[in-house]
Amino acid sequence: MIAYEFYWRDPLKGYQLIGTLPERRRDLRRITNESVMNWGKKTIGENIDFDNLFFYQLTIDKETGDILRFKV
């Protein structure tokens, strides 16, 4: 299973986890960095500085629950 962890770099508190979104698209060819960021912006809202927003792509093993993180 693929998911994305969104983080925001707060100048005072450091990196803050905003949330995790699971990938729901069946056609994985449609996934781009821009499409994931747009989805995150729509979900998170407009009250955040998007220049400091980034995400990690997660791969979650359904059987073991192990999580692998990839900086994209």
Secondary structure, DSSP 4 states (H G I P E B T S, - for coil): -EEEEEEEEETTTEEEEEEEEE---S-GGG--HHHHHHHHHHHH-SSS-GGGEEEEEEEE-TTT--EEEEE-
